[in-house]
Amino acid sequence: MRLRFHFNEPIRAATRAYRDAEHRSAQIVRDFLPMAGTGCDRIAALNWLAGEQHYLAELAPLGSRLLDDTAVADRIQGHLWAADLAGMIATAEHAADHGRGYRLGGYGLEADNWTVYLLGTYATARNLAGRAAVLDSLATHLHQRGYTNRVVSVASAIAAAFRAGL
């Protein structure tokens, strides 16, 4: 029996992997974050989300079916910013869980002072409703600064997941 290899099979596999990773990212925010009962569970889910967004950035050139180079670059940058944002929120969650202030983690989005201020406010919020409100403010700020819809929607979706977990 001969194996047949089609010329577009790697693209199909990358497209399938991209779609699966998109589904996992949505599932993390939709299912796992609202169920997270402790700060450690939320930190794990947020770091998992950051990892999925990094994986999506790696798959974007093949799996997203975009033809324009600038569109692919924008998609990759959107995924990387979303990963940074999830990592920053995980860092702020860790600070809130341990009663410490937010410490800079070397993320690209931290170049903006207002973003760092909001994450510091997040770290001092004592309940999920307050943290969700801070994330809503962060989403509004990121939208006004011109970040992609992916980054803004990640902040909004995490806030909605926190509200659903109340």
Stockholm file with secondary structure:
# STOCKHOLM 1.0

chainA/1-166         MRLRFHFNEPIRAATRAYRDAEHRSAQIVRDFLPMAGTGCDRIAALNWLAGEQHYLAELAPLGSRLLDDTAVADRIQGHLWAADLAGMIATAEHAADHGRGYRLGGYGLEADNWTVYLLGTYATARNLAGRAAVLDSLATHLHQRGYTNRVVSVASAIAAAFRAGL
#=GR chainA/1-166 SS CCCCCCTTHHHHHHHHHHHHHHHHHHHIIIIIHHHCCSHHHHHHHHHHHHHHHHHHHHHHHHHSCCCSHHHHHHHHHHHHHHHHHHHHHHHHHHHHHTTCCCCCCCCGGGGSHHHHHHHHHHHHCCSHHHHHHHHHHHHHHHHHTTCCHHHHHHHHHHHHHHHHTC
#=GC SS_cons         CCCCCCTTHHHHHHHHHHHHHHHHHHHIIIIIHHHCCSHHHHHHHHHHHHHHHHHHHHHHHHHSCCCSHHHHHHHHHHHHHHHHHHHHHHHHHHHHHTTCCCCCCCCGGGGSHHHHHHHHHHHHCCSHHHHHHHHHHHHHHHHHTTCCHHHHHHHHHHHHHHHHTC
//
